[in-house]
Amino acid sequence: MIRNSGIHHEKLSQLLQSGHSLWVLYLDIAKFHEVEFRQGYRACAQILDLVLTEMKHTLHNYMHLFHTILLDYQGGDDFLFYFAPNENTPWSIAKLIPEFVPTLESRINHRIQRLVNETITLHSGLVECKPQPGRSVDYLLYGALKEAFLLNKSEPDPLYFSHREEVNRLLEEPQTYLSSAFQPILDVVSGEFFGFEALARLKPPSSFAGIADLFPFAEKIGQLYPVETICRRTAILNSSQILRPKELLFLNVEPQVLTDPEFSSGQTRRLLETQGLTPSDVVLEITERSAIANYGTFREALEHYRKQGYLIALDDVGAGYSSLQSIAELHPDFLKIDRCLIQGIHLDPIKWALFETFVTFSRRIGCRILAEGVETQEEMRTVVQLGADYVQGYFIAKPSFTRPELSDPVTQIVQSQQRLSFNSEKTVQHLLEPLPLVTPQTTVNAVQNYFEEHAKIWLIGVADKGELLGVVQRDNLYSALATPFGVSLYSQRPVTSLMNNKQLLIEDTTPIEVASSLAMARPDAHLYDGIVVVQQQKPIGMIRVASLIKAMSDTQLQIAQGASPLTGLPGNSAIEQEIKRRLNSGNAFGMIYADLNKFKAFNDTYGFQYGDSIIKLLGKILMQDSLKADDLAFVGHVGGDDFIILTTQNVTKTLGETILLSFQEQLSALQGAQDLSLALAGLIIYPHTAWTPATLSERIAAVKREAKKAHCNYFLLRE
C-alpha cells in the first residue's frame, strides 16, 4: 500500500523547494495478520493505538536532532516518517535512523506485552529524497515512497546505501564509472565474426560484486531505465573500436524497458547514426531476467522496432523465463541457447537431443540458433556438428575491450566443418551420438551405476589424456556381471578389465558407404558393436550400426529419386540445396549455366538416341573439367541439355574457357558437330547480398539469354 497523504504535503513541498533533503522511512509490522488471527480484531486495534502512541513519544525524543520530523499514519499497520536533517549535521543519518528502528521496536514491545503476550517485528525501508531540478515535488515524493515501500518488502541489504550512492554516481558520470566489453559471436559457416555482444562493466572500485547485481538493484530503486540507457549509450559509443562493416552489435534490453514510452522516443536510433550505424546493424537481445507480463503489449513494441530495421534475439532459451510461449509469441530472429544446455553437451544425450530439437524447430520457424556459453573444444565441436549457426563463449574469446583474434583450435573446428558441409549428407558426422568418457582408473561398479542412471547410453569410452584406450558396451558389462561371482570378481576392479580395445575407429570425414563396409567386415561377434568416431585421433562421439544402415538406405533412395537417369548427376532438388548452402556459407562463389544451342533441331535431325549420347558427353566434359579446376565443385543436371556448375569464385572464368575448348575438341570428330554449339552463362555471387535461389535463377536465366544470342560457342561472365 502506497498512499501519499496530503496531511504533510504542503510542509514537504516547502522543504524540498527550499533545497532540503528528506529521508523517508516506511515501517510496517511483520506478519501482523497472524497476530490479528491469534488475538482478534479488537486486541489488534488496541495494539495499533499503542504503536502509534509510542512512535509519537519516541519521535519527540529525537526532535532536537532534526530540522523537521513528520509522522504519517497510512492505515492498518503501515507508517511513514519524514526526516529533514539540520544543515551541517555532523553524523550520518543513514546510520542513525536504522538504529532508531530497533529502539522503537523494543519500546513498542514493552508497551504491548502489558496487553497481550505478543512480540512484534518492524520491517523498514529507508530512502533519501533529494531536490532535483526539473522534477516536481509530487514526482520526487512518489518515487521516494515507492522505493521505501519496495525496500520494506525486500530482504535487508547492508550495502543498500553504498549501492544507491554508486548508482547515482553512475548516472551522473557514466564515463568515469562504466565501460563496455565486447564478446564476439562466430559464424560457424564462414568462420568469421558475425557480430559482438556489448557487455557493461563497472570500473573498480565498486560496491557491487559484479555487473549482474547492478540491474536487479536498479530495478528495485526504480532506476532500471536510466541505468540501461547509459549502458546502451556506452556500448554504442565504444562499438566503433570493435565492429567492422557488416558485423552486428548485440545490445541487451530488459522487456519492461522495451515497452517504456521513453525508450521508443528514438534516442537509440539517433545515437547509432553518430557512429555510422543503422537499426539494421543492431540486434536487440531480450534478456528476460523477469517474466514478460503482457505478450500482446510487448509484441506491439517489438513490431515497432522491427519496422525500423532492428533484429530481435531471445536470450537464455532453455532456462529461466524463456519458454516456448516466448518464442511462439515474439517470433525472434535468433534463439540464444543458454549455457545450462551447452555445458557438457558432448556427454549428455538429453542435452544433445534438446539442442537438436531447437535446431530443427528454428529451421521451421525461420530463425537462427546461437549457442552461448561455449567453453570447451568438445562443446563447440558438438554444437557446430548439431547445426548451430553461431557460437559465443570463452572458447571463442572472453569479453574484451579490444578486438580478439581467433585461436587455432577454433579455426580448426570451423575448417573441419566447412570441409564436411560440402558433402555433409554423405559422411558419418550427422549420425553422431554422445560418447561419455571415463578414466582407466574408474571402477566397473562406477560404470555400471552410470549406465543405470543414463538409460539411453549403451557405450562408454575409456580415455587417458584424450587418447582412447577402448570401450565398454552396456550388454557386455552386464553379461560379465551376471556370471557366477561376476559382481564380486569385477565390481571394484578398474573398468579396463572389461574393456574392448579392438573397437572400430573412423574419422568424422568418413563417407557413409566406407563406414558401412568397415562395420560389416568385422567378426560376427562384433558386427553390431558401436563405432567410435574420432577427429584428429580424439574421440568425438559414436554411431550405431542401425543408424548407419538407415542412412545408407536413405542415401540410395535420395539418389534414385533425385539423380538424372541419363547422366547420373544430381537433379534439381540437390541443385537447389547446394545453392542454398553456398548462399548461407557467406563466401563468394561462381555459377556457370551450360546450354546447347539449337539442340531441339539437332534431335529432330539425328534422333533422340544420338541426342542423348551428346548430353552424356557434355555431362562428362563438365564433370572432368570442373573437378580438375576445383575438387569441391558441384555439377548438376537441370534436365534436357541444361546443366549447372557451382565452383569457387577465382576459377569461374578459366573453368568456363576450359569447358568451351574441351567441348570443341571432343565434338569436332562427331557427326553433326557443325549443327551444335555451347552457350555458357557465368555469374559471380558475392556474400552479404540479398540473393535467394529464386532471384539467382532469374539472374542466371537472363545472362543465359544474352549468351545464346551469339549462336556459337560462347562464354559470358557477369558479376
matplotlib code that plots the C-alpha trace (Angstrom):
import matplotlib.pyplot as plt

x = [0.0, 1.4, -0.6, 0.9, -1.2, -2.0, -1.6, 2.0, 2.2, 2.5, 5.3, 7.2, 6.9, 8.3, 11.2, 12.1, 11.6, 13.9, 16.7, 16.3, 16.8, 14.3, 14.7, 11.6, 11.2, 8.4, 7.6, 5.1, 4.6, 5.8, 3.0, 0.5, -2.3, -1.2, -1.3, -4.9, -5.8, -4.5, -5.6, -8.7, -9.6, -10.3, -7.0, -5.1, -6.9, -5.6, -2.1, -2.1, -3.1, -0.2, 2.2, 1.1, 1.4, 4.9, 6.0, 4.9, 6.7, 9.9, 9.9, 9.6, 12.8, 14.6, 13.2, 16.3, 18.4, 16.4, 15.1, 11.7, 10.2, 6.8, 4.7, 2.0, -0.2, -1.1, -3.8, -3.6, 0.0, 1.7, 3.5, 5.5, 8.2, 9.8, 13.1, 14.6, 18.1, 19.6, 22.2, 25.8, 24.7, 27.9, 26.6, 25.3, 21.6, 21.8, 23.4, 21.3, 17.8, 18.5, 19.5, 16.2, 14.1, 15.3, 14.9, 11.4, 10.6, 11.9, 9.7, 6.6, 7.0, 7.4, 4.1, 2.0, 3.2, 1.2, -1.8, -1.1, 1.6, 3.0, 6.3, 6.2, 9.0, 9.2, 10.1, 11.7, 12.5, 14.6, 15.4, 16.7, 14.6, 16.7, 15.6, 16.1, 15.9, 13.1, 11.3, 8.1, 7.6, 4.9, 7.2, 10.0, 7.8, 6.0, 9.4, 10.7, 7.6, 7.6, 11.3, 10.9, 7.9, 9.9, 12.8, 10.4, 9.1, 12.6, 15.3, 17.6, 20.6, 23.6, 25.1, 21.9, 23.2, 26.6, 24.8, 22.4, 25.2, 27.1, 24.1, 23.7, 27.4, 27.0, 24.1, 25.9, 29.3, 29.0, 32.3, 34.1, 32.4, 31.2, 32.8, 31.8, 33.4, 32.6, 32.4, 32.5, 29.8, 31.3, 29.6, 30.4, 29.8, 32.0, 34.5, 34.3, 32.9, 29.2, 28.9, 29.7, 27.6, 28.1, 28.5, 28.5, 31.4, 31.8, 35.1, 36.7, 36.3, 32.7, 30.3, 28.6, 30.0, 29.6, 27.6, 24.9, 23.9, 23.5, 20.4, 18.2, 19.2, 18.5, 15.0, 14.4, 15.0, 13.2, 16.3, 16.4, 15.6, 18.2, 20.9, 20.1, 20.1, 23.7, 24.9, 23.4, 24.8, 28.3, 28.2, 27.2, 29.8, 32.6, 31.4, 33.3, 36.6, 35.4, 32.9, 33.8, 31.5, 28.6, 29.1, 26.2, 26.0, 24.0, 22.5, 20.8, 17.4, 15.0, 11.4, 10.0, 12.4, 11.4, 7.8, 8.7, 7.5, 10.8, 12.7, 10.7, 11.5, 14.3, 17.3, 19.0, 18.5, 20.0, 22.9, 23.5, 23.7, 26.5, 28.6, 27.7, 25.3, 21.6, 19.0, 19.7, 23.2, 21.7, 20.2, 18.1, 18.7, 15.7, 17.4, 14.3, 15.7, 12.0, 8.9, 7.0, 3.8, 1.7, 2.7, 0.2, 1.7, 5.2, 4.7, 3.4, 6.5, 8.7, 6.9, 7.7, 11.4, 11.3, 9.8, 12.8, 15.1, 16.2, 16.7, 15.4, 17.2, 15.7, 18.3, 18.5, 16.5, 16.2, 16.5, 14.6, 11.5, 12.4, 9.6, 8.3, 5.5, 8.1, 9.3, 5.8, 4.6, 7.7, 9.0, 12.7, 15.3, 17.8, 17.5, 20.4, 20.6, 21.5, 24.7, 22.8, 22.0, 25.6, 27.6, 28.8, 26.5, 29.1, 28.5, 24.7, 22.3, 19.4, 21.0, 22.2, 18.6, 17.2, 19.7, 18.9, 15.2, 15.8, 17.8, 15.1, 12.5, 14.4, 14.7, 10.9, 10.1, 12.9, 15.2, 18.8, 20.5, 23.2, 24.9, 26.2, 28.5, 30.6, 33.7, 35.5, 36.6, 34.3, 31.2, 32.0, 32.6, 29.3, 27.1, 28.6, 28.0, 24.4, 23.7, 24.4, 24.5, 26.6, 28.7, 29.6, 31.6, 35.0, 36.3, 35.9, 37.0, 36.3, 34.7, 37.3, 37.9, 39.9, 39.1, 40.2, 41.8, 40.5, 42.6, 43.9, 41.6, 38.6, 39.8, 40.4, 36.9, 35.3, 37.5, 36.7, 33.0, 33.4, 35.0, 32.3, 29.5, 30.4, 29.2, 27.7, 24.9, 27.5, 29.6, 29.1, 29.2, 25.4, 24.9, 26.9, 25.7, 27.4, 30.3, 30.9, 34.5, 35.9, 39.5, 41.3, 41.1, 37.3, 35.8, 33.4, 30.9, 31.0, 30.5, 27.5, 26.0, 26.4, 24.6, 21.8, 21.4, 21.6, 19.3, 19.9, 23.7, 25.0, 28.6, 31.3, 34.8, 37.9, 40.4, 43.7, 44.6, 42.4, 43.6, 41.0, 42.2, 39.0, 35.2, 32.8, 29.4, 26.4, 25.3, 28.9, 29.4, 26.0, 26.8, 30.1, 28.5, 25.7, 28.2, 28.7, 30.8, 30.8, 29.9, 32.4, 35.0, 34.7, 32.8, 35.9, 38.3, 39.3, 37.0, 39.9, 39.3, 36.1, 37.2, 37.3, 40.5, 39.8, 37.0, 36.4, 37.6, 36.7, 37.3, 34.4, 35.0, 34.5, 31.8, 28.7, 29.5, 33.0, 31.9, 29.2, 31.7, 34.2, 31.4, 30.2, 33.8, 34.1, 33.9, 30.3, 30.6, 31.2, 29.2, 26.7, 29.0, 29.1, 31.6, 33.8, 34.2, 37.4, 38.7, 42.5, 42.7, 40.5, 37.1, 34.1, 31.2, 29.9, 27.4, 25.1, 25.2, 21.4, 21.8, 24.4, 22.2, 19.3, 21.5, 22.7, 19.2, 18.1, 21.1, 20.4, 16.7, 17.6, 20.0, 17.3, 14.7, 16.8, 19.6, 19.3, 18.7, 20.6, 23.8, 23.7, 24.3, 22.4, 19.0, 17.0, 16.4, 20.1, 21.0, 18.7, 20.1, 23.6, 22.8, 21.2, 24.2, 26.6, 24.4, 24.3, 28.1, 28.8, 31.6, 31.7, 31.2, 30.7, 27.9, 28.0, 24.9, 25.5, 23.0, 23.4, 22.3, 19.7, 19.5, 15.8, 16.6, 19.6, 17.4, 14.9, 17.6, 19.7, 17.3, 16.8, 19.2, 22.1, 21.0, 21.2, 24.7, 25.7, 24.1, 26.1, 29.2, 28.6, 27.9, 31.2, 33.1, 31.6, 32.4, 36.0, 36.9, 35.1, 36.8, 40.2, 39.8, 38.1, 37.9, 34.8, 33.0, 29.3, 27.9, 24.1, 21.8, 18.8, 17.2, 17.4, 20.6, 20.8, 23.5, 24.6, 28.2, 28.9, 32.5, 34.8, 34.9, 38.5, 38.3, 35.0, 36.5, 39.2, 36.8, 34.3, 37.0, 38.4, 35.0, 34.5, 37.8, 37.1, 33.6, 35.0, 37.8, 35.6, 32.7, 34.7, 35.0, 31.4, 28.6, 26.6, 29.2, 28.6, 25.0, 25.7, 27.3, 27.6, 26.4, 27.9, 26.4, 28.6, 27.8, 29.8, 27.8, 29.2, 28.4, 26.1, 23.8, 20.1, 20.3, 17.8, 17.6, 14.7, 16.3, 19.6, 17.6, 16.1, 19.5, 21.4, 18.5, 18.9, 22.6, 22.0, 19.6, 22.4, 24.9, 22.7, 22.3, 25.8, 24.7, 28.1, 30.4, 30.4, 31.1, 29.5, 30.5, 28.7, 29.2]
y = [0.0, 3.4, 6.5, 9.9, 11.6, 15.2, 15.9, 17.0, 17.7, 21.5, 21.2, 18.6, 20.7, 23.7, 21.7, 20.3, 23.6, 25.3, 22.8, 20.4, 16.7, 14.4, 10.9, 8.7, 5.8, 3.2, 1.0, -1.9, -4.8, -8.1, -10.7, -8.6, -10.6, -13.6, -11.5, -10.5, -14.1, -15.1, -12.1, -10.9, -7.6, -5.7, -6.5, -5.6, -2.2, -1.6, -2.7, -0.3, 2.6, 1.7, 1.5, 4.9, 6.4, 5.0, 6.3, 9.8, 9.6, 8.2, 10.8, 13.6, 12.4, 12.7, 16.1, 18.0, 16.1, 17.2, 20.3, 18.5, 15.1, 14.2, 11.1, 10.0, 7.0, 5.2, 3.0, -0.7, -1.4, 1.0, 4.1, 6.8, 9.0, 12.1, 13.3, 16.6, 16.9, 20.2, 21.9, 20.7, 17.7, 16.0, 12.5, 10.0, 9.9, 6.7, 5.1, 6.9, 6.0, 2.2, 2.4, 4.3, 1.3, -1.3, 1.2, 1.9, -1.8, -2.5, 0.3, -0.9, -4.5, -3.3, -1.5, -4.1, -7.0, -5.4, -6.1, -9.4, -12.0, -11.0, -9.7, -7.8, -7.1, -3.9, -4.0, -0.9, 0.8, 3.9, 6.2, 9.7, 12.2, 14.9, 18.1, 17.6, 20.5, 20.0, 17.4, 18.2, 17.7, 15.1, 13.2, 13.1, 12.2, 9.4, 8.0, 8.0, 6.4, 3.7, 2.9, 2.9, 0.5, -1.9, -1.9, -2.5, -5.7, -7.0, -8.6, -6.3, -5.2, -3.9, -2.5, -0.6, 2.9, 2.3, 0.7, 3.6, 6.1, 4.2, 4.2, 7.9, 8.4, 6.1, 8.2, 11.5, 10.4, 7.2, 7.7, 7.6, 4.6, 2.5, 0.8, -1.7, -5.0, -6.9, -10.7, -12.0, -14.1, -16.6, -17.5, -21.2, -21.4, -18.5, -18.9, -15.1, -12.9, -12.3, -9.7, -8.7, -8.6, -5.5, -6.2, -3.4, -3.4, -1.4, 0.2, -0.6, 0.1, -0.9, -1.9, -4.4, -7.9, -7.8, -6.2, -8.8, -7.4, -3.8, -4.4, -6.0, -3.3, -0.6, -2.1, -2.2, 1.5, 2.5, 3.3, 0.4, 2.5, 5.2, 2.6, 0.5, 3.7, 4.7, 1.1, 1.0, 4.5, 3.5, 0.3, 2.2, 4.9, 2.2, -0.1, 1.7, 0.5, -3.2, -3.6, -3.9, -3.4, -5.9, -7.1, -6.8, -5.2, -7.2, -5.0, -6.4, -4.9, -5.8, -6.4, -3.7, -1.2, -2.0, -1.1, 2.1, 5.1, 6.9, 4.1, 4.5, 8.2, 7.5, 8.3, 5.0, 5.5, 9.0, 7.7, 4.9, 7.5, 9.3, 6.1, 5.4, 2.6, 1.9, -0.1, -3.0, -3.2, -3.9, -7.0, -6.2, -9.1, -9.7, -10.7, -11.9, -11.6, -11.3, -12.7, -10.8, -9.8, -8.9, -10.6, -8.5, -5.2, -6.5, -7.9, -4.5, -2.9, -5.4, -4.7, -1.0, -1.8, -4.4, -1.9, 0.4, -2.5, -3.9, -7.7, -9.5, -12.2, -14.2, -14.8, -17.7, -20.1, -23.3, -21.6, -19.2, -17.5, -18.2, -20.6, -21.9, -19.4, -16.6, -18.0, -18.5, -15.1, -13.0, -14.6, -13.8, -13.7, -15.5, -18.1, -17.9, -21.3, -20.9, -22.3, -24.7, -26.8, -26.3, -27.3, -30.9, -31.4, -33.8, -36.2, -35.8, -37.4, -35.4, -32.1, -33.4, -34.2, -31.0, -28.9, -30.9, -30.2, -26.5, -26.6, -28.4, -26.1, -23.0, -24.1, -24.5, -21.0, -19.2, -18.2, -18.9, -20.7, -19.1, -21.4, -19.2, -20.1, -22.5, -23.0, -26.2, -27.6, -30.6, -28.3, -26.3, -29.3, -30.8, -27.7, -27.0, -30.6, -30.4, -27.4, -24.2, -21.2, -19.1, -19.7, -17.5, -18.2, -18.3, -20.9, -18.4, -15.4, -13.8, -10.4, -7.8, -4.1, -4.9, -6.9, -10.5, -13.0, -16.5, -19.2, -22.2, -24.7, -22.7, -22.3, -26.0, -26.9, -24.4, -25.5, -29.1, -28.3, -26.4, -29.4, -31.7, -29.3, -29.7, -33.3, -33.5, -35.9, -38.5, -38.5, -40.1, -36.9, -36.2, -39.7, -39.0, -39.7, -38.8, -41.0, -40.4, -40.9, -42.3, -42.7, -46.1, -46.0, -45.8, -48.9, -51.3, -50.5, -46.8, -47.5, -49.8, -47.0, -44.6, -47.0, -47.3, -43.6, -43.0, -45.4, -44.2, -44.6, -48.0, -47.3, -45.6, -44.8, -45.3, -42.5, -41.3, -37.6, -37.5, -40.8, -43.6, -46.9, -48.8, -49.0, -50.7, -51.8, -52.0, -55.5, -56.9, -55.3, -56.7, -60.1, -60.2, -59.2, -61.8, -64.7, -66.6, -64.4, -61.7, -58.9, -59.9, -60.5, -57.3, -54.6, -52.9, -53.6, -51.0, -50.7, -51.7, -55.3, -55.4, -53.0, -53.9, -52.4, -53.7, -51.2, -49.8, -46.2, -44.0, -40.3, -37.9, -37.3, -41.0, -41.5, -43.5, -46.1, -46.7, -46.7, -49.3, -51.5, -51.4, -52.2, -55.2, -56.5, -57.1, -60.5, -61.7, -61.3, -57.6, -56.9, -54.6, -53.1, -49.3, -47.4, -44.7, -41.5, -39.5, -36.2, -35.9, -39.1, -37.7, -39.3, -37.0, -39.5, -42.8, -44.1, -47.2, -49.7, -49.4, -45.6, -46.4, -48.9, -46.4, -43.6, -45.9, -46.7, -43.1, -42.0, -44.6, -43.6, -40.0, -40.8, -42.9, -40.2, -37.1, -38.0, -37.7, -41.2, -40.2, -38.7, -39.8, -36.2, -34.6, -33.2, -30.1, -30.9, -31.4, -28.3, -26.1, -27.5, -26.8, -23.2, -22.6, -24.0, -21.8, -18.7, -19.4, -20.0, -16.3, -17.0, -15.7, -18.4, -18.8, -20.3, -21.5, -22.5, -24.7, -24.9, -26.4, -24.1, -25.4, -28.8, -29.4, -29.1, -31.4, -34.0, -33.8, -34.3, -37.0, -38.7, -38.8, -41.7, -39.8, -36.6, -38.5, -39.5, -35.8, -34.9, -37.7, -36.4, -32.9, -34.0, -36.0, -32.9, -30.7, -33.1, -33.7, -30.1, -28.8, -31.3, -30.6, -26.9, -27.3, -30.7, -29.3, -28.2, -29.2, -30.3, -30.8, -31.8, -29.4, -31.5, -31.9, -30.2, -27.8, -28.1, -26.1, -25.8, -24.3, -23.5, -21.1, -17.5, -17.5, -20.4, -19.5, -17.6, -20.1, -23.0, -21.6, -21.1, -24.6, -26.2, -24.4, -25.7, -29.3, -29.2, -28.1, -30.7, -33.7, -32.7, -31.9, -35.5, -36.4, -36.4, -33.1, -31.2, -28.2, -28.0, -27.7, -25.0, -24.4, -21.3, -20.8, -18.2, -17.3, -15.3, -14.4, -14.3, -12.2, -12.7, -10.5, -9.8, -10.4, -13.5, -16.3, -19.4, -17.9, -14.5, -16.2, -18.4, -15.3, -13.6, -16.6, -17.1, -13.5, -14.0, -17.2, -15.4, -13.0, -15.7, -17.7, -14.6, -15.2, -18.5, -20.0, -21.5, -18.5, -17.8, -14.7, -13.9, -11.3, -10.1]
z = [0.0, -1.0, -0.2, -0.4, 2.2, 1.8, 5.6, 5.3, 1.6, 1.9, 4.5, 2.5, -0.6, 1.2, 2.4, -1.0, -2.7, -0.2, -1.0, 1.9, 1.5, 3.1, 4.4, 4.0, 6.4, 5.6, 8.6, 9.0, 11.4, 10.1, 9.8, 11.6, 10.1, 12.1, 15.3, 14.4, 13.8, 17.2, 19.3, 17.4, 15.8, 19.0, 20.6, 17.4, 17.2, 20.8, 19.7, 16.8, 19.2, 21.5, 18.5, 17.3, 20.8, 21.2, 17.8, 18.6, 22.0, 20.5, 17.7, 20.3, 21.9, 18.5, 17.6, 18.6, 16.1, 13.0, 11.3, 10.9, 11.8, 10.4, 11.0, 8.6, 9.6, 6.4, 8.0, 9.0, 10.2, 7.8, 8.9, 7.1, 8.7, 7.1, 8.5, 7.4, 8.8, 10.1, 7.9, 8.5, 10.5, 11.8, 12.0, 9.3, 9.1, 7.1, 10.2, 12.8, 11.5, 11.3, 14.9, 15.6, 14.4, 16.9, 19.7, 18.6, 18.2, 21.8, 23.3, 21.4, 22.6, 26.2, 25.9, 24.1, 26.3, 29.1, 26.9, 25.1, 25.0, 21.6, 20.3, 17.0, 14.5, 12.4, 8.7, 7.4, 4.1, 4.2, 1.2, 0.7, -1.4, -2.8, -4.7, -8.5, -11.0, -13.4, -11.2, -9.4, -5.7, -6.4, -8.7, -6.1, -3.2, -5.1, -6.2, -2.7, -1.3, -3.9, -3.3, 0.5, 0.1, -2.1, 0.4, 3.2, 1.4, 0.4, 2.4, 4.4, 2.4, 4.4, 1.2, 0.1, 0.7, -0.9, -3.9, -4.1, -4.0, -6.7, -9.0, -8.5, -9.4, -12.4, -13.8, -13.2, -14.6, -16.7, -18.4, -15.1, -13.6, -16.6, -19.6, -22.3, -23.1, -26.3, -26.8, -30.4, -32.0, -34.5, -37.8, -38.0, -41.7, -42.8, -39.9, -39.4, -36.6, -37.2, -34.5, -31.0, -27.8, -25.7, -22.0, -19.4, -16.9, -13.7, -13.3, -9.9, -7.1, -6.9, -4.1, -6.4, -6.6, -10.4, -13.2, -12.8, -9.4, -10.8, -12.8, -10.2, -7.7, -10.3, -10.9, -7.1, -6.8, -9.9, -11.9, -14.4, -17.4, -16.9, -16.0, -19.1, -21.1, -20.1, -20.6, -24.1, -24.8, -23.6, -25.7, -28.9, -28.4, -27.9, -30.7, -33.4, -31.9, -32.3, -35.1, -38.8, -41.7, -41.9, -38.3, -35.9, -32.5, -29.9, -27.2, -24.1, -23.3, -20.5, -21.6, -19.3, -20.8, -24.3, -23.6, -21.8, -23.8, -23.2, -24.9, -28.1, -28.4, -30.9, -28.7, -29.5, -33.3, -33.2, -31.2, -33.7, -36.5, -34.8, -35.0, -38.6, -37.7, -38.6, -36.8, -39.2, -37.7, -34.3, -32.6, -29.5, -27.2, -24.9, -21.7, -19.7, -16.2, -15.4, -17.0, -19.7, -18.2, -21.3, -24.5, -26.6, -25.5, -25.8, -29.3, -30.4, -29.0, -30.9, -34.2, -33.7, -33.6, -36.3, -38.7, -38.1, -39.0, -35.7, -35.4, -32.3, -30.3, -27.4, -24.7, -22.1, -24.2, -22.2, -18.9, -16.7, -18.2, -21.9, -22.6, -25.8, -25.4, -25.7, -28.9, -30.3, -29.3, -30.2, -33.4, -32.8, -35.5, -33.2, -30.4, -27.9, -26.3, -22.6, -21.1, -19.0, -22.2, -23.6, -20.6, -21.1, -24.1, -25.7, -22.8, -22.3, -24.7, -23.2, -23.9, -27.2, -28.2, -26.8, -28.8, -32.0, -31.4, -31.1, -34.3, -36.2, -34.6, -35.6, -39.2, -39.4, -38.0, -39.9, -37.1, -36.3, -33.4, -31.3, -28.8, -25.9, -23.1, -25.2, -23.0, -24.3, -27.6, -27.1, -26.5, -29.6, -31.8, -30.7, -31.1, -34.6, -35.6, -34.4, -36.5, -34.5, -36.9, -34.5, -31.4, -28.4, -25.3, -23.6, -26.0, -28.9, -26.8, -23.4, -23.3, -24.0, -24.6, -27.8, -30.9, -30.4, -32.9, -33.5, -31.9, -33.9, -32.1, -33.1, -36.7, -37.0, -35.9, -38.3, -41.2, -40.5, -40.6, -43.8, -45.4, -44.2, -45.2, -48.9, -48.7, -45.2, -46.2, -47.3, -44.2, -40.8, -38.8, -38.9, -37.3, -34.2, -30.7, -27.4, -26.2, -22.4, -21.4, -18.2, -17.0, -16.8, -13.0, -13.0, -11.3, -13.0, -10.3, -11.2, -14.9, -14.0, -12.0, -14.9, -17.2, -14.7, -14.4, -18.2, -19.8, -23.3, -23.1, -24.1, -25.0, -22.9, -23.9, -21.7, -22.4, -20.9, -21.6, -24.6, -26.1, -26.5, -24.9, -25.5, -25.0, -22.7, -24.1, -21.8, -22.7, -22.4, -19.0, -17.7, -19.2, -17.3, -14.0, -14.5, -14.5, -11.2, -8.9, -11.6, -9.2, -6.5, -9.2, -11.2, -9.2, -7.6, -10.4, -13.0, -16.0, -18.2, -17.0, -19.1, -21.9, -25.6, -27.1, -30.6, -31.3, -34.8, -35.1, -38.1, -38.8, -38.9, -42.6, -43.5, -46.1, -45.0, -47.7, -46.4, -42.8, -43.6, -45.4, -42.5, -40.0, -41.9, -42.3, -38.5, -36.9, -36.4, -32.6, -33.0, -36.2, -34.4, -31.8, -31.7, -33.9, -32.4, -34.4, -34.0, -35.2, -35.4, -33.3, -30.5, -29.8, -30.5, -30.5, -31.6, -34.1, -34.1, -36.9, -37.2, -37.8, -40.4, -42.3, -42.3, -43.6, -46.4, -47.3, -47.3, -49.4, -52.0, -52.1, -52.5, -55.3, -57.0, -56.7, -57.4, -59.8, -63.6, -65.0, -68.2, -66.7, -63.1, -62.0, -59.1, -60.2, -59.3, -55.7, -55.0, -57.1, -55.0, -51.8, -52.9, -54.0, -50.6, -48.8, -50.7, -50.2, -46.5, -46.3, -46.5, -49.2, -52.8, -55.4, -59.1, -61.1, -64.8, -66.7, -69.7, -72.5, -76.1, -78.9, -81.4, -79.6, -80.4, -84.2, -83.7, -82.1, -84.9, -87.4, -85.8, -83.4, -79.7, -79.1, -80.7, -78.9, -75.5, -76.2, -76.8, -73.4, -71.7, -73.4, -72.3, -68.7, -68.7, -70.0, -67.4, -64.6, -65.6, -66.2, -63.1, -60.7, -62.2, -61.5, -58.1, -56.3, -54.4, -57.5, -57.9, -61.2, -61.6, -64.4, -64.6, -67.4, -71.1, -72.3, -69.4, -66.7, -63.6, -62.2, -58.8, -58.0, -56.2, -57.4, -58.5, -61.0, -62.7, -65.6, -66.5, -66.0, -68.5, -71.1, -70.5, -70.9, -74.3, -75.6, -74.4, -76.0, -79.3, -79.3, -78.3, -80.5, -83.7, -84.8, -84.2, -86.8, -86.8, -84.9, -87.2, -86.0, -82.3, -80.1, -76.4, -74.6, -71.1, -68.8, -65.8, -62.7, -59.6, -56.4, -53.6, -49.9, -47.8, -50.8, -51.0, -53.2, -52.9, -55.1, -56.9, -57.7, -58.6, -61.1, -62.7, -63.0, -64.5, -66.9, -68.1, -68.6, -70.5, -72.9, -73.6, -74.2, -76.6, -78.8, -80.0, -81.7, -81.3, -78.6, -76.2, -72.6, -71.0, -67.4, -65.3, -61.7]

ax = plt.figure().add_subplot(projection="3d")
ax.plot(x, y, z, "-o")
ax.set_aspect("equal")
plt.show()
